[in-house]
Amino acid sequence: MEELIIRSLHDFTHLFVQNEYSRELLVGCGVTRVSVVGDTRFDRVLQICQQAKHLPLVERFRGYSFVLVA
């Protein structure tokens, strides 16, 4: 079964993986068309946090209180 899966991986034009360890595993199986792209879910959340907007109305409402939005 494992051999079938490895052979199937060679049928892909290119594989995108989350980390270097995954890339090394594939290269070790002879799969060379591999790129590390990271975890796009985490990357997107980080990008959104870095683009936080200044919302004066919300800041006035919040004042100096702790607010938790769920």
VENGIVEN-V694769 format. One record per residue. SS is DSSP state (hx for helix, st for strand, lp for the rest). PHI is phi in degrees with one decimal (NA if undefined). D_LAST is the distance of its C-alpha to the last C-alpha in Angstrom with 1 decimal. Layout:
[[SS & PHI & D_LAST] [SS & PHI & D_LAST]]
//
This chain:
[[lp & NA & 44.1] [hx & -60.1 & 42.9] [hx & -63.0 & 45.8] [hx & -62.8 & 44.8] [hx & -64.2 & 41.2] [hx & -61.8 & 42.6] [hx & -62.2 & 45.2] [hx & -64.1 & 42.5] [hx & -63.6 & 40.6] [lp & -71.2 & 43.7] [lp & -78.5 & 43.5] [lp & -76.2 & 40.4] [lp & -66.9 & 41.3] [lp & -158.6 & 38.6] [st & -117.8 & 35.7] [st & -114.4 & 32.6] [st & -122.3 & 31.0] [lp & -84.6 & 28.2] [lp & -149.3 & 30.5] [hx & -64.6 & 34.1] [hx & -59.9 & 34.5] [hx & -63.9 & 33.9] [hx & -62.6 & 36.3] [hx & -63.3 & 38.9] [hx & -60.8 & 38.7] [hx & -66.9 & 39.4] [hx & -61.3 & 42.2] [hx & -63.5 & 43.7] [lp & -95.1 & 44.0] [lp & 91.4 & 45.7] [lp & -88.6 & 42.9] [lp & -108.1 & 43.2] [lp & -90.7 & 41.2] [st & -134.5 & 37.9] [st & -128.2 & 35.5] [st & -88.9 & 32.6] [lp & -116.3 & 29.7] [lp & 83.0 & 26.8] [lp & -93.4 & 23.4] [hx & -64.4 & 22.4] [hx & -65.4 & 18.8] [hx & -64.4 & 18.5] [hx & -58.5 & 20.8] [hx & -69.5 & 18.7] [hx & -62.4 & 15.5] [hx & -61.4 & 17.9] [hx & -61.8 & 19.5] [hx & -63.7 & 16.5] [hx & -62.4 & 15.7] [hx & -73.5 & 19.4] [lp & -107.0 & 19.4] [lp & -56.5 & 16.9] [lp & -95.6 & 18.1] [lp & -84.1 & 19.3] [lp & -119.4 & 18.0] [hx & -55.5 & 20.3] [hx & -60.3 & 19.0] [hx & -66.1 & 15.5] [hx & -64.7 & 17.3] [hx & -65.7 & 19.6] [hx & -62.3 & 17.0] [hx & -71.1 & 15.3] [lp & 61.6 & 18.7] [lp & -105.2 & 18.9] [lp & -85.3 & 16.0] [lp & -79.3 & 13.1] [lp & -124.6 & 9.8] [lp & -116.1 & 6.4] [lp & -107.0 & 3.8] [lp & -122.1 & 0.0]]
//
